[in-house]
Amino acid sequence: MKKLFEIKDIDKKTYEEKIKDFLPEKIVDIHTHIWLKEFKEKQQDRVVKWPAMVVDENPVEHLIESYKLLLPGKEVTPLLFNSPSKDYDIDALNDYVSTSAKRYKLPSLMLCRPEWTAEEFARKLKESNFLGAKPYLTFTPDYIPRQEIRIFDFMPHHQLNVLNSTGKILILHIPRDARLKDPVNLQQMLEIERLYPNIRLVIAHVGRAYCPTDIGDAFKILAKTEKMNFDISANTNAIVFRHLIEAVGPDRIVFGSDLPIVRMRMRRICEKGVYINLVPKGLYGDVSGDKNMREVSSSEAEKLTFFLYEEILAFLDAARKTELCPVDMEKVFYSNASALIEKAAQGPKCQLQMVFPEKNFKKVVVPSLPPGYSIRTYRKGDEEAYIKVMENAGFDNWRYVEQTLKTALPEGIFFVVHNKTKKIVATACAQNCPTELHPQGGVLGWVAVDPEHRGKHLGYIISMKAVERLIKAGYKHIYLSTDDFRLAAIKTYLKMGFEPFYYQPDMKKRWADLMNQLSMKKK
Ligand SMILES: [Zn+2]
Protein backbone atom coordinates (compact mmCIF):
# COMPACT_ATOMS: atom_id res chain seq x y z
CA MET A 1 0.00 0.00 0.00
CA LYS A 2 1.25 3.46 -0.87
CA LYS A 3 2.23 5.60 2.10
CA LEU A 4 0.30 8.79 2.79
CA PHE A 5 3.48 10.82 2.29
CA GLU A 6 7.15 10.15 1.72
CA ILE A 7 9.61 9.66 4.58
CA LYS A 8 13.15 10.47 3.44
CA ASP A 9 16.46 9.48 5.01
CA ILE A 10 16.88 12.97 6.44
CA ASP A 11 13.50 12.60 8.19
CA LYS A 12 14.33 9.19 9.62
CA LYS A 13 17.71 10.38 10.80
CA THR A 14 16.25 13.49 12.44
CA TYR A 15 13.59 11.52 14.27
CA GLU A 16 15.78 8.62 15.38
CA GLU A 17 18.76 10.71 16.46
CA LYS A 18 17.32 13.94 17.73
CA ILE A 19 13.70 13.45 18.74
CA LYS A 20 12.57 9.95 19.59
CA ASP A 21 14.38 9.43 22.90
CA PHE A 22 13.52 12.87 24.22
CA LEU A 23 9.77 12.43 23.99
CA PRO A 24 7.64 10.32 26.35
CA GLU A 25 6.06 7.12 25.03
CA LYS A 26 2.54 8.48 25.39
CA ILE A 27 1.73 11.82 23.79
CA VAL A 28 -1.39 14.01 23.65
CA ASP A 29 -1.64 16.31 20.63
CA ILE A 30 -4.01 19.09 21.66
CA HIS A 31 -4.22 20.81 18.27
CA THR A 32 -5.27 18.87 15.16
CA HIS A 33 -7.58 19.48 12.22
CA ILE A 34 -9.63 16.93 10.31
CA TRP A 35 -12.03 17.63 7.44
CA LEU A 36 -13.28 16.26 4.14
CA LYS A 37 -13.21 18.29 0.96
CA GLU A 38 -16.71 17.12 0.07
CA PHE A 39 -18.07 19.62 2.63
CA LYS A 40 -16.60 22.55 0.70
CA GLU A 41 -19.27 24.96 -0.54
CA LYS A 42 -17.52 28.04 -1.85
CA GLN A 43 -14.24 29.92 -2.05
CA GLN A 44 -14.38 33.19 -0.15
CA ASP A 45 -12.16 32.96 2.87
CA ARG A 46 -9.80 35.80 3.76
CA VAL A 47 -6.92 34.00 5.47
CA VAL A 48 -3.42 33.00 4.37
CA LYS A 49 -3.42 30.66 1.40
CA TRP A 50 -0.24 28.58 1.64
CA PRO A 51 -1.61 26.04 4.14
CA ALA A 52 -4.17 24.94 1.56
CA MET A 53 -1.29 23.79 -0.68
CA VAL A 54 -0.13 21.12 1.77
CA VAL A 55 -3.28 19.00 1.74
CA ASP A 56 -6.83 19.58 0.53
CA GLU A 57 -8.42 17.32 3.12
CA ASN A 58 -7.47 15.40 6.22
CA PRO A 59 -9.74 12.47 7.03
CA VAL A 60 -9.29 11.16 10.58
CA GLU A 61 -7.64 8.03 9.17
CA HIS A 62 -4.97 10.21 7.55
CA LEU A 63 -4.33 11.90 10.88
CA ILE A 64 -3.88 8.54 12.57
CA GLU A 65 -1.55 7.38 9.80
CA SER A 66 0.42 10.62 10.06
CA TYR A 67 1.40 9.75 13.63
CA LYS A 68 2.59 6.32 12.54
CA LEU A 69 4.80 7.93 9.90
CA LEU A 70 5.98 10.97 11.86
CA LEU A 71 6.21 9.67 15.43
CA PRO A 72 6.72 5.91 15.01
CA GLY A 73 6.62 3.93 18.25
CA LYS A 74 4.71 6.62 20.15
CA GLU A 75 1.12 6.30 21.28
CA VAL A 76 -0.51 9.60 20.31
CA THR A 77 -4.00 10.78 21.33
CA PRO A 78 -5.16 13.75 19.28
CA LEU A 79 -7.79 16.30 20.30
CA LEU A 80 -9.80 16.63 17.10
CA PHE A 81 -11.33 19.71 15.59
CA ASN A 82 -12.32 21.16 12.26
CA SER A 83 -10.54 23.16 9.69
CA PRO A 84 -11.76 26.68 10.40
CA SER A 85 -12.91 28.00 7.06
CA LYS A 86 -15.87 29.93 5.78
CA ASP A 87 -15.76 27.90 2.60
CA TYR A 88 -17.21 24.85 4.30
CA ASP A 89 -20.53 23.73 5.71
CA ILE A 90 -19.69 24.05 9.40
CA ASP A 91 -22.46 21.84 10.74
CA ALA A 92 -21.42 19.05 8.39
CA LEU A 93 -17.79 19.48 9.48
CA ASN A 94 -18.73 19.41 13.16
CA ASP A 95 -20.79 16.28 12.54
CA TYR A 96 -17.81 14.68 10.84
CA VAL A 97 -15.56 15.54 13.79
CA SER A 98 -17.96 14.21 16.39
CA THR A 99 -18.65 10.98 14.46
CA SER A 100 -14.91 10.43 13.99
CA ALA A 101 -14.33 11.13 17.69
CA LYS A 102 -16.94 8.56 18.62
CA ARG A 103 -15.63 5.97 16.16
CA TYR A 104 -12.03 6.18 17.34
CA LYS A 105 -12.84 7.07 20.98
CA LEU A 106 -11.01 10.40 20.75
CA PRO A 107 -11.76 13.76 22.37
CA SER A 108 -13.00 16.61 20.17
CA LEU A 109 -13.87 20.31 20.10
CA MET A 110 -16.57 22.22 18.25
CA LEU A 111 -15.87 24.84 15.62
CA CYS A 112 -18.20 27.72 16.47
CA ARG A 113 -19.63 30.89 14.99
CA PRO A 114 -20.06 34.09 17.00
CA GLU A 115 -23.65 34.61 15.88
CA TRP A 116 -24.85 31.47 17.64
CA THR A 117 -26.96 32.25 20.70
CA ALA A 118 -25.95 30.88 24.10
CA GLU A 119 -28.71 28.26 23.86
CA GLU A 120 -27.67 27.18 20.36
CA PHE A 121 -24.01 27.02 21.37
CA ALA A 122 -24.77 25.03 24.54
CA ARG A 123 -27.10 22.64 22.72
CA LYS A 124 -24.57 21.89 19.95
CA LEU A 125 -21.80 21.32 22.49
CA LYS A 126 -23.90 18.93 24.50
CA GLU A 127 -25.50 17.02 21.63
CA SER A 128 -22.17 16.01 20.15
CA ASN A 129 -20.29 15.58 23.39
CA PHE A 130 -17.70 18.19 22.47
CA LEU A 131 -15.23 19.01 25.23
CA GLY A 132 -15.09 22.66 24.29
CA ALA A 133 -14.80 25.09 21.43
CA LYS A 134 -12.39 26.26 18.76
CA PRO A 135 -13.52 29.68 17.55
CA TYR A 136 -11.70 31.37 14.72
CA LEU A 137 -11.26 34.94 13.55
CA THR A 138 -12.44 34.15 10.05
CA PHE A 139 -16.02 34.09 11.41
CA THR A 140 -15.83 37.68 12.60
CA PRO A 141 -18.57 39.77 10.94
CA ASP A 142 -17.36 41.15 7.59
CA TYR A 143 -17.85 44.82 8.51
CA ILE A 144 -14.91 44.66 10.95
CA PRO A 145 -11.60 45.26 9.10
CA ARG A 146 -9.13 42.39 9.55
CA GLN A 147 -6.58 44.49 11.48
CA GLU A 148 -9.24 45.60 13.94
CA ILE A 149 -10.56 42.18 14.91
CA ARG A 150 -10.68 41.59 18.66
CA ILE A 151 -11.06 38.29 20.47
CA PHE A 152 -14.61 39.03 21.65
CA ASP A 153 -15.70 39.70 18.03
CA PHE A 154 -15.42 36.00 17.22
CA MET A 155 -15.68 34.57 20.76
CA PRO A 156 -18.49 36.55 22.38
CA HIS A 157 -19.17 36.74 26.13
CA HIS A 158 -22.40 34.77 26.01
CA GLN A 159 -20.52 31.78 24.57
CA LEU A 160 -17.63 32.18 27.02
CA ASN A 161 -20.23 32.06 29.74
CA VAL A 162 -21.47 28.68 28.53
CA LEU A 163 -17.91 27.29 28.45
CA ASN A 164 -17.30 28.68 31.93
CA SER A 165 -20.42 27.20 33.47
CA THR A 166 -19.61 23.78 32.02
CA GLY A 167 -15.83 23.86 32.67
CA LYS A 168 -14.91 23.30 29.03
CA ILE A 169 -11.79 23.83 26.91
CA LEU A 170 -11.25 26.90 24.73
CA ILE A 171 -8.45 26.78 22.18
CA LEU A 172 -7.92 30.35 21.16
CA HIS A 173 -6.09 31.51 18.04
CA ILE A 174 -5.54 35.20 18.76
CA PRO A 175 -6.06 37.84 16.02
CA ARG A 176 -4.24 41.06 15.01
CA ASP A 177 -1.01 41.77 13.17
CA ALA A 178 1.01 42.50 16.32
CA ARG A 179 0.25 38.94 17.48
CA LEU A 180 1.19 38.01 21.07
CA LYS A 181 2.55 41.42 22.00
CA ASP A 182 -0.62 43.23 20.92
CA PRO A 183 -1.95 45.05 24.03
CA VAL A 184 -5.58 44.47 23.05
CA ASN A 185 -4.97 40.74 22.75
CA LEU A 186 -3.12 40.57 26.05
CA GLN A 187 -5.77 42.58 27.86
CA GLN A 188 -8.56 40.37 26.56
CA MET A 189 -6.66 37.15 27.34
CA LEU A 190 -6.32 38.35 30.94
CA GLU A 191 -9.97 39.31 30.96
CA ILE A 192 -11.01 35.79 29.93
CA GLU A 193 -8.85 34.29 32.67
CA ARG A 194 -10.35 36.66 35.26
CA LEU A 195 -14.00 36.59 34.21
CA TYR A 196 -14.23 32.92 33.26
CA PRO A 197 -12.06 31.02 35.74
CA ASN A 198 -13.57 27.62 34.94
CA ILE A 199 -12.67 27.74 31.25
CA ARG A 200 -9.64 25.63 30.42
CA LEU A 201 -8.04 28.22 28.19
CA VAL A 202 -5.29 27.29 25.73
CA ILE A 203 -3.64 30.03 23.66
CA ALA A 204 -2.81 28.42 20.32
CA HIS A 205 0.64 28.59 18.71
CA VAL A 206 2.04 30.53 21.72
CA GLY A 207 -0.12 33.42 20.58
CA ARG A 208 1.31 33.29 17.05
CA ALA A 209 4.66 34.59 18.31
CA TYR A 210 6.64 32.99 15.50
CA CYS A 211 9.54 35.45 15.73
CA PRO A 212 11.26 37.01 18.77
CA THR A 213 10.00 40.41 17.58
CA ASP A 214 6.44 39.21 18.33
CA ILE A 215 7.20 38.96 22.07
CA GLY A 216 7.36 42.59 23.26
CA ASP A 217 6.26 42.79 26.92
CA ALA A 218 3.98 39.80 26.57
CA PHE A 219 5.79 37.34 28.80
CA LYS A 220 6.26 39.93 31.54
CA ILE A 221 2.49 40.30 31.61
CA LEU A 222 1.75 36.61 31.14
CA ALA A 223 4.08 35.60 33.97
CA LYS A 224 1.42 36.99 36.31
CA THR A 225 -1.34 34.78 34.93
CA GLU A 226 -2.29 31.67 36.85
CA LYS A 227 -4.37 29.42 34.68
CA MET A 228 -4.07 29.93 30.95
CA ASN A 229 -2.15 27.35 28.93
CA PHE A 230 -0.16 27.70 25.73
CA ASP A 231 0.10 25.21 22.90
CA ILE A 232 3.33 25.15 20.89
CA SER A 233 1.69 24.03 17.64
CA ALA A 234 3.08 25.24 14.32
CA ASN A 235 5.66 27.32 16.13
CA THR A 236 9.35 26.64 15.55
CA ASN A 237 10.99 29.43 17.49
CA ALA A 238 13.31 28.26 20.29
CA ILE A 239 13.74 31.79 21.66
CA VAL A 240 10.01 32.25 22.01
CA PHE A 241 9.73 28.83 23.66
CA ARG A 242 12.51 29.70 26.10
CA HIS A 243 10.75 32.90 27.19
CA LEU A 244 7.49 30.99 27.47
CA ILE A 245 9.04 28.35 29.74
CA GLU A 246 10.62 31.05 31.88
CA ALA A 247 7.34 32.94 32.18
CA VAL A 248 4.81 30.20 32.93
CA GLY A 249 6.85 27.06 33.68
CA PRO A 250 6.28 23.54 32.37
CA ASP A 251 2.83 23.05 33.95
CA ARG A 252 0.97 25.30 31.52
CA ILE A 253 2.61 24.40 28.23
CA VAL A 254 1.01 21.75 26.04
CA PHE A 255 2.17 20.02 22.92
CA GLY A 256 0.05 20.52 19.82
CA SER A 257 1.01 19.81 16.24
CA ASP A 258 -1.54 21.61 14.05
CA LEU A 259 -1.56 18.57 11.76
CA PRO A 260 -1.91 18.23 8.87
CA ILE A 261 -0.08 21.51 8.13
CA VAL A 262 3.07 20.32 9.93
CA ARG A 263 3.43 17.54 7.36
CA MET A 264 4.93 20.32 5.29
CA ARG A 265 8.59 20.11 4.39
CA MET A 266 10.16 23.37 5.50
CA ARG A 267 12.34 25.37 7.81
CA ARG A 268 11.24 28.69 9.23
CA ILE A 269 13.42 31.76 9.54
CA CYS A 270 12.70 35.30 10.70
CA GLU A 271 13.71 38.36 8.70
CA LYS A 272 12.89 41.88 9.87
CA GLY A 273 10.18 40.51 12.11
CA VAL A 274 8.52 38.45 9.38
CA TYR A 275 8.50 34.66 9.42
CA ILE A 276 9.51 32.97 6.20
CA ASN A 277 8.98 29.29 5.43
CA LEU A 278 11.84 27.98 3.33
CA VAL A 279 10.43 25.31 1.04
CA PRO A 280 11.57 23.11 -1.88
CA LYS A 281 10.96 24.57 -5.33
CA GLY A 282 7.55 23.86 -6.83
CA LEU A 283 6.29 21.70 -3.98
CA TYR A 284 3.68 24.17 -2.74
CA GLY A 285 2.54 25.86 -5.95
CA ASP A 286 3.34 29.43 -6.94
CA VAL A 287 4.66 31.18 -3.83
CA SER A 288 6.04 34.30 -5.53
CA GLY A 289 3.38 36.64 -4.10
CA ASP A 290 3.55 35.27 -0.55
CA LYS A 291 5.76 37.15 1.94
CA ASN A 292 5.77 34.12 4.27
CA MET A 293 7.10 31.67 1.66
CA ARG A 294 10.45 31.35 -0.10
CA GLU A 295 11.80 28.60 -2.33
CA VAL A 296 15.36 27.37 -1.83
CA SER A 297 17.86 25.70 -4.15
CA SER A 298 17.66 21.96 -4.58
CA SER A 299 20.80 21.31 -2.51
CA GLU A 300 19.30 23.35 0.33
CA ALA A 301 15.96 21.61 -0.15
CA GLU A 302 17.58 18.22 0.49
CA LYS A 303 18.24 19.31 4.06
CA LEU A 304 14.63 20.24 4.75
CA THR A 305 12.59 17.96 6.96
CA PHE A 306 9.08 18.18 8.40
CA PHE A 307 7.57 21.28 9.99
CA LEU A 308 6.58 19.02 12.94
CA TYR A 309 10.19 18.05 13.55
CA GLU A 310 11.28 21.69 13.38
CA GLU A 311 8.71 22.52 16.05
CA ILE A 312 9.78 19.69 18.35
CA LEU A 313 13.50 20.39 17.82
CA ALA A 314 12.99 24.05 18.73
CA PHE A 315 11.16 23.06 21.89
CA LEU A 316 13.87 20.55 22.82
CA ASP A 317 16.46 23.28 22.34
CA ALA A 318 14.55 25.65 24.64
CA ALA A 319 13.99 22.83 27.15
CA ARG A 320 17.73 22.20 27.33
CA LYS A 321 18.53 25.87 27.82
CA THR A 322 15.97 26.16 30.62
CA GLU A 323 17.02 22.83 32.12
CA LEU A 324 13.65 21.12 31.91
CA CYS A 325 13.88 17.53 33.15
CA PRO A 326 12.23 14.41 31.68
CA VAL A 327 9.32 14.78 34.12
CA ASP A 328 8.69 18.25 32.70
CA MET A 329 8.79 16.91 29.15
CA GLU A 330 6.23 14.29 30.13
CA LYS A 331 4.01 17.12 31.39
CA VAL A 332 4.30 19.17 28.22
CA PHE A 333 3.85 16.28 25.80
CA TYR A 334 1.34 14.27 27.78
CA SER A 335 -0.02 14.87 31.24
CA ASN A 336 -0.88 18.60 31.10
CA ALA A 337 -3.12 18.10 28.09
CA SER A 338 -4.52 14.80 29.26
CA ALA A 339 -5.56 16.46 32.57
CA LEU A 340 -7.27 19.30 30.68
CA ILE A 341 -9.20 16.80 28.59
CA GLU A 342 -10.13 14.63 31.53
CA LYS A 343 -11.40 17.56 33.59
CA ALA A 344 -13.36 19.00 30.68
CA ALA A 345 -15.01 15.61 30.21
CA GLN A 346 -16.04 15.50 33.85
CA GLY A 347 -17.63 18.93 33.69
CA PRO A 348 -18.06 21.08 36.74
CA LYS A 349 -18.69 19.47 40.11
CA CYS A 350 -22.33 19.35 41.15
CA GLN A 351 -23.10 21.07 44.43
CA LEU A 352 -23.35 18.95 47.55
CA GLN A 353 -26.79 18.43 48.99
CA MET A 354 -28.04 17.57 52.47
CA VAL A 355 -31.47 16.48 53.68
CA PHE A 356 -33.21 16.98 57.01
CA PRO A 357 -34.81 13.58 57.73
CA GLU A 358 -38.30 13.46 59.20
CA LYS A 359 -37.07 11.50 62.20
CA ASN A 360 -35.22 14.66 63.32
CA PHE A 361 -38.26 16.96 63.09
CA LYS A 362 -39.23 16.48 66.72
CA LYS A 363 -35.76 17.45 67.88
CA VAL A 364 -36.00 20.89 66.30
CA VAL A 365 -35.54 23.54 68.98
CA VAL A 366 -34.58 27.11 68.19
CA PRO A 367 -32.12 28.26 70.85
CA SER A 368 -32.42 31.78 72.17
CA LEU A 369 -30.20 34.50 70.80
CA PRO A 370 -27.22 35.90 72.68
CA PRO A 371 -27.97 39.27 74.35
CA GLY A 372 -27.89 42.29 72.04
CA TYR A 373 -29.50 40.56 69.05
CA SER A 374 -33.07 40.04 67.88
CA ILE A 375 -34.81 38.10 65.12
CA ARG A 376 -37.37 39.39 62.67
CA THR A 377 -38.63 38.51 59.20
CA TYR A 378 -38.24 40.43 55.93
CA ARG A 379 -40.03 43.77 55.46
CA LYS A 380 -40.31 45.89 52.35
CA GLY A 381 -37.24 48.10 52.10
CA ASP A 382 -34.81 45.50 53.46
CA GLU A 383 -33.44 44.72 49.98
CA GLU A 384 -30.24 46.75 50.22
CA ALA A 385 -29.37 45.48 53.69
CA TYR A 386 -30.16 41.92 52.55
CA ILE A 387 -27.67 42.18 49.67
CA LYS A 388 -25.12 43.72 52.02
CA VAL A 389 -25.18 40.89 54.54
CA MET A 390 -24.90 38.33 51.72
CA GLU A 391 -21.93 40.14 50.19
CA ASN A 392 -20.24 40.63 53.57
CA ALA A 393 -20.51 36.90 54.08
CA GLY A 394 -18.67 36.22 50.82
CA PHE A 395 -21.45 35.85 48.23
CA ASP A 396 -19.93 38.30 45.74
CA ASN A 397 -22.31 40.05 43.35
CA TRP A 398 -25.31 38.45 44.99
CA ARG A 399 -28.27 39.14 42.71
CA TYR A 400 -30.98 36.87 44.03
CA VAL A 401 -33.23 39.18 46.05
CA GLU A 402 -36.09 39.13 43.57
CA GLN A 403 -35.89 35.40 43.03
CA THR A 404 -35.75 34.75 46.77
CA LEU A 405 -38.75 37.00 47.42
CA LYS A 406 -40.71 34.97 44.88
CA THR A 407 -39.83 31.53 46.24
CA ALA A 408 -39.64 32.22 49.99
CA LEU A 409 -42.56 31.16 52.18
CA PRO A 410 -44.60 34.02 53.67
CA GLU A 411 -42.69 35.23 56.76
CA GLY A 412 -39.95 32.86 55.61
CA ILE A 413 -36.95 35.20 55.22
CA PHE A 414 -35.30 35.62 58.61
CA PHE A 415 -32.84 38.26 59.77
CA VAL A 416 -30.79 38.57 62.93
CA VAL A 417 -30.47 42.25 63.80
CA HIS A 418 -27.71 43.70 65.94
CA ASN A 419 -29.77 45.86 68.31
CA LYS A 420 -27.19 48.56 68.92
CA THR A 421 -26.43 49.30 65.26
CA LYS A 422 -29.76 48.09 63.77
CA LYS A 423 -27.61 46.25 61.26
CA ILE A 424 -28.73 42.95 59.70
CA VAL A 425 -25.92 40.55 60.60
CA ALA A 426 -27.27 37.10 59.74
CA THR A 427 -29.91 35.61 57.50
CA ALA A 428 -31.49 32.37 56.31
CA CYS A 429 -34.67 31.60 54.45
CA ALA A 430 -37.32 28.93 54.02
CA GLN A 431 -37.99 28.46 50.30
CA ASN A 432 -40.38 26.41 48.26
CA CYS A 433 -38.10 24.60 45.83
CA PRO A 434 -39.39 21.31 44.39
CA THR A 435 -37.04 19.53 41.99
CA GLU A 436 -36.96 16.12 40.35
CA LEU A 437 -34.78 14.81 43.18
CA HIS A 438 -36.87 16.59 45.80
CA PRO A 439 -40.53 16.66 44.74
CA GLN A 440 -42.53 18.93 47.07
CA GLY A 441 -39.20 19.91 48.56
CA GLY A 442 -38.55 22.87 50.81
CA VAL A 443 -35.12 24.43 51.04
CA LEU A 444 -33.05 26.00 53.74
CA GLY A 445 -31.52 28.70 51.58
CA TRP A 446 -29.10 31.61 51.62
CA VAL A 447 -27.55 31.20 55.03
CA ALA A 448 -25.09 34.02 55.75
CA VAL A 449 -23.44 35.55 58.80
CA ASP A 450 -21.52 38.81 58.89
CA PRO A 451 -17.86 37.96 59.68
CA GLU A 452 -17.84 40.50 62.54
CA HIS A 453 -20.59 38.60 64.32
CA ARG A 454 -19.39 35.04 63.90
CA GLY A 455 -18.70 32.60 66.74
CA LYS A 456 -22.06 33.34 68.42
CA HIS A 457 -24.08 30.53 66.84
CA LEU A 458 -26.14 33.04 64.87
CA GLY A 459 -25.94 30.81 61.76
CA TYR A 460 -27.19 27.81 63.73
CA ILE A 461 -30.03 29.73 65.33
CA ILE A 462 -31.30 31.41 62.19
CA SER A 463 -31.04 28.20 60.15
CA MET A 464 -33.07 26.35 62.78
CA LYS A 465 -35.64 29.12 62.57
CA ALA A 466 -35.98 28.58 58.82
CA VAL A 467 -36.21 24.79 59.20
CA GLU A 468 -38.88 25.25 61.86
CA ARG A 469 -40.82 27.46 59.46
CA LEU A 470 -40.68 24.74 56.75
CA ILE A 471 -41.90 22.07 59.18
CA LYS A 472 -44.75 24.30 60.39
CA ALA A 473 -45.75 24.85 56.77
CA GLY A 474 -46.11 21.09 56.38
CA TYR A 475 -42.98 20.27 54.35
CA LYS A 476 -41.92 16.66 54.77
CA HIS A 477 -38.94 16.88 52.48
CA ILE A 478 -36.39 19.50 53.55
CA TYR A 479 -33.01 19.88 51.89
CA LEU A 480 -30.19 22.32 51.11
CA SER A 481 -27.35 22.76 48.62
CA THR A 482 -23.82 23.76 49.54
CA ASP A 483 -20.21 23.58 48.36
CA ASP A 484 -17.30 21.37 49.40
CA PHE A 485 -15.32 24.34 50.65
CA ARG A 486 -17.92 25.71 53.11
CA LEU A 487 -16.60 23.68 56.02
CA ALA A 488 -17.93 25.87 58.83
CA ALA A 489 -21.42 25.93 57.37
CA ILE A 490 -21.45 22.18 56.79
CA LYS A 491 -20.41 21.62 60.40
CA THR A 492 -23.39 23.68 61.51
CA TYR A 493 -25.78 21.77 59.23
CA LEU A 494 -24.56 18.42 60.55
CA LYS A 495 -25.06 19.62 64.11
CA MET A 496 -28.61 20.73 63.24
CA GLY A 497 -29.51 17.24 62.05
CA PHE A 498 -28.96 17.52 58.29
CA GLU A 499 -27.44 14.44 56.64
CA PRO A 500 -25.41 14.08 53.43
CA PHE A 501 -27.49 13.27 50.37
CA TYR A 502 -25.61 11.06 47.90
CA TYR A 503 -27.10 11.75 44.50
CA GLN A 504 -24.01 11.43 42.26
CA PRO A 505 -21.42 8.66 42.05
CA ASP A 506 -18.62 10.96 43.29
CA MET A 507 -20.49 12.10 46.41
CA LYS A 508 -19.44 9.31 48.80
CA LYS A 509 -15.81 10.17 48.22
CA ARG A 510 -16.38 13.92 48.47
CA TRP A 511 -18.22 13.53 51.76
CA ALA A 512 -15.56 11.20 53.12
CA ASP A 513 -12.88 13.78 52.29
CA LEU A 514 -14.97 16.47 53.91
CA MET A 515 -15.55 14.54 57.12
CA ASN A 516 -11.84 13.93 57.25
CA GLN A 517 -11.13 17.65 56.98
CA LEU A 518 -13.70 18.42 59.67
CA SER A 519 -12.25 15.90 62.10
CA MET A 520 -8.74 17.21 61.43
CA LYS A 521 -9.90 20.72 62.24
CA LYS A 522 -11.19 19.54 65.60
CA LYS A 523 -7.73 18.29 66.61
ZN1 LIG B 1 -4.71 25.12 13.96
Boltz pocket constraint, residues with backbone or C-beta under 6 A from the ligand:
constraints:
  - pocket:
      binder: B
      contacts: [[A, 31], [A, 33], [A, 258]]
      max_distance: 6.0
